[in-house]
Amino acid sequence: MTSTLKGITLKGSAELVAEFFSFGINSILYQRGIYPPESFSRVTQYDMSLQLTTDDKLKNYLANVVSQLKEWLFDCTVQKLVLVITCLETNEVLERWQFDIECDKSAKEISAPREKSIKTIQDEIRSVIRQITATVTFLPLLEIACAFDLLVYTDKEQMVPDKWEESGPQIINQSEEVRLRSFTTSIHKVNSMVAYKRTDSA
Amino acid sequence: MDIEDNTTVFATLKSFNSFLSCPEPPKRHSDQPAGSANLQINYKRNMELLDAAERVQSKSQYIKLDQEKKQMELSHKRARFELEKVATDSAQDLEREVDRNQDLLGRIKRLEEKEEDAAKSLSEQLGNNRVLRKNLDDLNKKVEERDVSLNTANQTISGLKDEIRELKQTVQNQDCTISTKNLENQSLQEQLDLQRRRYQQVSQLCQSLQSAQSSCSEHVIKIKELERRLSLQEQDIALVKTMRSEVARVQDLDKEVRRLRDDNAYLRESRENSSLLKEEVEGLRRKLERMEKTKEDLVNSELEKERLIEKLQAWEILGQSTGLNIRKPEDLSREVIQIQQREIALKEQNYTLSSRVRSVDRSQSQLQGEASQQRSKALEEQKKRETQDALVRRLQKRVLLLTKERDGMRSILESYDCELSHTEYSPQLSKRLREAEDILQKTQSHYEEMEAQLTKAQEETGTLKLQLQTVELELESVRKQQSSVAESNWAMVKEEVSLLRLKIEDVEGERQRLEEQNNILEMRLERHSLQGDYDPVKTRVLHLKMNPTNVAKQQRQQETEALREEVTRLREHLRSLKDAGPLALQDNPHTGIRGLGLSLPPSQEVLDLRKQMESLEMRNQRLKEVFQRKIQEFRTVCYVLTGYQIDVTTETQYRLSSVYAEHMDDSLLFKKVPQCGSCGIMQLMETEFSKTLGEMVALHLHHQKSIPAFLSALTLDLFSRQTTF
C-alpha cells in the first residue's frame, strides 16, 4: 500500500486481496444474517459504506484467517477461499461463496511493480462487493440457525500450520451456481461465485 | 584677458600698418588723384586721434594694474599674517594633541591592564561555562530520559485508556446480554411454573380418570360375565327343548337307523365296485393319452422325415450340380476345409506375389536409377566422342596442312638443293630438314595416338550403348511383369483401399465422438470446480480448527445436553410427584398442589373430562342396577322354567340344584373344559348326589352324550318321586 502509487507489487497485491476478503466476508455475514445486524458497525471503505463486525470472537477469527491468507497470497500458494454456510440442525451445507484465486507466480521472481493503479483495482473490488450485496435478492432465505466456515484451498506442498487442519470440500448436494464479477490486481486474479442449495420451489 | 585683448589689438594694428605701408596702386592715383588726397588727410587725422585714444587708454590701464598690484600685495601680507596665525594655532593644537595622545596612551595601558584582567576573568568564566555546560548536558539528558519515560507512560496510559474503553464496552455488552438473559430466564421460569401447574392438574385428572377407568373396566367385566351366563342359560334352554323332541323321535330313528345300515352296506359294496370301475377308466384314459402322444410324435416325425428328405435331395442336387461327391455333411465340411486350405494357399501366394511385386518395384526403381545413370553416362560418352571426332577432324586438317607444308618444304629444299648444289649450305639445310622430319614424325605419332584414343572411345560408347540397351530391355521386362502383377493385384488393392477408407471413416467417427465426450467431460469438470470440487493430488483444503461452525455446533451440543439434563430432572421430579402425589391430591387437590409448590389452574379440558367422567359413572351405576335387576329376573326365570338354580362356585365351575331336590345339599357340579370352540364342553363333576345317579349318567351322558337330556331325566325322576304320594 505504501509504494503503490504508480504500480503494484506482490506484497501490495497480497494485502489488497486480503483486505478485500476481510470486507467481503464481513458483508456476506451481514447480508445473509449469519450474525445479528446489531453486531455490525458502519465503516466507509472503497468509497462506499460497509458493515464490519463488532463481535470480538468473530473479529479475532477473521483476523487470524486473513493474516494467514495474506502469507499464502504472498507465497502464491492459495487457490481458493470458500465461505461455507451450514445449517446447524441438519449439518447440511446451504451456501458456498467461492473465490477462485489465480496467482501470477512469475511475480515472485520479478519484483518490478505492475502497471495498475490502486484506484482502478479498488473500483473493481467495489463492484464485486456491490454484486455480493445484490445477490440477496435471489438467494433463498436462511430461515434456520446457520453458521459459517472458511475453507482455503492451497497447494499440496503447503505445510499445514498450527491451529489449522484439513477439511472436506463441503460440497452442496444439488446446487445452483451463479458467477459473480471478478477483479485482478494483475498479480492475483479473484473470480467470485456463489452456489446455493436448490430449493424445491425454485 | 587683458593681455589677450591687447594682442588682438596689436595684431590688428600690425595688419593695418602693413596695409598702410604697402604702395597704392597707380591706377587710383591716376583716375582719382583729388579725391584720394582728401581721404588720406582725413584718414591720418582719424589715425592720430585713434592713437591718442589708445595711449590714454593704456595709461589708464597701467594705473589700474598698479592699483591691482598694490591690492595684491596687501592681500598677500594679510594672507601671510593669517597663515602665521594659523601656524601658531596648529602648533598649539599639536601640543594639545600630543597631550591628549599621552593621555590616551595611559588610558590604553590602563585598558590593556583591564583587558588582561578581563581575559583572566574570561578564562575563569570559560572554565565555569564549561562546567555549567556539562551540567546543562547532564540535565538535558536527564530531561530527555524523563521525556522518554513520560512518553512511554503516556503511551501506556493511552493503551490503558483504550483497554478501559474496550472493557467498558464489553461490560456494557455483557450487562445487556445479562439483562436479556435475566429477562429470558424470568420468562422461562414463568413458563416453567405455568407448565408445572398444568402438569399437576393434568396428573390429578389422570389419576381420577384412571380410577374411573378401573371401576369402569371392573363393571364391564362384570357385565360381560353376566352376559356370558345369560347366553349359557339360553343355550341350555334350547338344548333342553331339542332333547325333548329328539327323545320323542328316538324310536322312529332306531328304525330308520336299521334301514340306513342296510342301505349303507349295500352302498358300500356298490362304492367298491364303482371305485374298481373308476380305476379301470383311469387306466384306459392314460392309455388313450399315451396313444395320442405317440400319434402326434408320429406325425411330427413324419414331417421331420419329409423335411430331411427335402434337405437330402437339396444336398444331392447340390452335389450333382457342383460335381462333387457330396453325400453327407462330412463331405461338405471336408470340401469346405479343402477350400479354406486352398484359399489360405492362394492367400499365401498372393502375399508372396505382393512381396515379389514390392521387391520388383524396388528393383525397378533401382534399375530406373541405374538406367538414368547409364543414360547420362552414354550422353557424356557421346559428347566425348563428338569432341574426339572434332579433334580428329582438326588433326586431319592439321595433318593435311603439315603434309602440304612438308611438300612445300621439300620443294623448297629441292629448289635449294638444285640451287645450292655448289654452295656449302647443305649441312645446315640437311639439319633443318632433319628437324622438320622429326617434327613430322612426332606429329604423326601424336596423330596415331589420338586415333587410338578415338577408337577406344568409340569402343567404350559402343559397350555403353549395349549396356543401355540391355538395361532398357530389362526395364521393359520388369515393367511388363509389374503391369501384369499390378493388374492381378488391382482388385485386391481396391478392396484394401475401400477397407482402409472404411476404417478411416470409423476412426474419424470415433475421434469426433471422443472429442464430444472430451467436451462434455470438460464441462462437467468446470461444473464440478464451480461446485467446489478439487484435485486431491494438487490441492488440499484447510480450515481453522476453531471455526465458527464448530464453535456453534459445540454450543448447540452443550445446549442440547443441558436441555436433556433438565428434561431428566423434570421427569424425576414428576415421578416423585406421582409417587407422593395421589394421597395429597385425593385429600385436597388445592392444598396438595400448594404443598408441592405447584399450582395449575383447572383448564377447560379438565373440566370437560370431569363432566365426562361423572356422566360415565352415572351410566355405570345405572347399568349396574339394570344388570342386577335383569340378572335376578333371569335367574328366577331360569329357575322357574328349567327347575334348576345355577350358581357359579368358582371360575368355570357351575353348581346346579334342582327345584325338586330332596335335600338342600343335593346338587350337581359342572366344569367347563376349554376347547377350540367358543363354549367348550361341560363335564359332570363327582358329588355325593351324582354318585346316586349312576344309571342316568350311564344312559344320558355316556351313551346319548346329552347333558340337557340327563338334566331333564333327573328333573322328571325327582318330580315323580316328590309327587308319588
Boltz contact constraints between the chains, C-beta under 6 A:
constraints:
  - contact:
      token1: [A, 79]
      token2: [B, 539]
      max_distance: 6.0
  - contact:
      token1: [A, 86]
      token2: [B, 549]
      max_distance: 6.0
  - contact:
      token1: [A, 88]
      token2: [B, 552]
      max_distance: 6.0
  - contact:
      token1: [A, 88]
      token2: [B, 556]
      max_distance: 6.0
  - contact:
      token1: [A, 96]
      token2: [B, 532]
      max_distance: 6.0
  - contact:
      token1: [A, 98]
      token2: [B, 532]
      max_distance: 6.0
  - contact:
      token1: [A, 147]
      token2: [B, 548]
      max_distance: 6.0
  - contact:
      token1: [A, 147]
      token2: [B, 549]
      max_distance: 6.0
  - contact:
      token1: [A, 147]
      token2: [B, 552]
      max_distance: 6.0
  - contact:
      token1: [A, 148]
      token2: [B, 548]
      max_distance: 6.0
  - contact:
      token1: [A, 149]
      token2: [B, 543]
      max_distance: 6.0
  - contact:
      token1: [A, 149]
      token2: [B, 547]
      max_distance: 6.0
  - contact:
      token1: [A, 149]
      token2: [B, 549]
      max_distance: 6.0
  - contact:
      token1: [A, 151]
      token2: [B, 541]
      max_distance: 6.0
  - contact:
      token1: [A, 151]
      token2: [B, 543]
      max_distance: 6.0
  - contact:
      token1: [A, 152]
      token2: [B, 542]
      max_distance: 6.0
  - contact:
      token1: [A, 153]
      token2: [B, 534]
      max_distance: 6.0
  - contact:
      token1: [A, 153]
      token2: [B, 539]
      max_distance: 6.0
  - contact:
      token1: [A, 153]
      token2: [B, 541]
      max_distance: 6.0
  - contact:
      token1: [A, 156]
      token2: [B, 538]
      max_distance: 6.0
  - contact:
      token1: [A, 156]
      token2: [B, 540]
      max_distance: 6.0
  - contact:
      token1: [A, 163]
      token2: [B, 544]
      max_distance: 6.0
  - contact:
      token1: [A, 163]
      token2: [B, 545]
      max_distance: 6.0
  - contact:
      token1: [A, 164]
      token2: [B, 542]
      max_distance: 6.0
  - contact:
      token1: [A, 164]
      token2: [B, 544]
      max_distance: 6.0
  - contact:
      token1: [A, 165]
      token2: [B, 545]
      max_distance: 6.0
  - contact:
      token1: [A, 166]
      token2: [B, 540]
      max_distance: 6.0
  - contact:
      token1: [A, 167]
      token2: [B, 541]
      max_distance: 6.0
  - contact:
      token1: [A, 167]
      token2: [B, 543]
      max_distance: 6.0
  - contact:
      token1: [A, 169]
      token2: [B, 532]
      max_distance: 6.0
  - contact:
      token1: [A, 169]
      token2: [B, 534]
      max_distance: 6.0
  - contact:
      token1: [A, 169]
      token2: [B, 541]
      max_distance: 6.0
  - contact:
      token1: [A, 171]
      token2: [B, 531]
      max_distance: 6.0
  - contact:
      token1: [A, 171]
      token2: [B, 532]
      max_distance: 6.0
  - contact:
      token1: [A, 175]
      token2: [B, 531]
      max_distance: 6.0
  - contact:
      token1: [A, 177]
      token2: [B, 530]
      max_distance: 6.0
  - contact:
      token1: [A, 195]
      token2: [B, 531]
      max_distance: 6.0
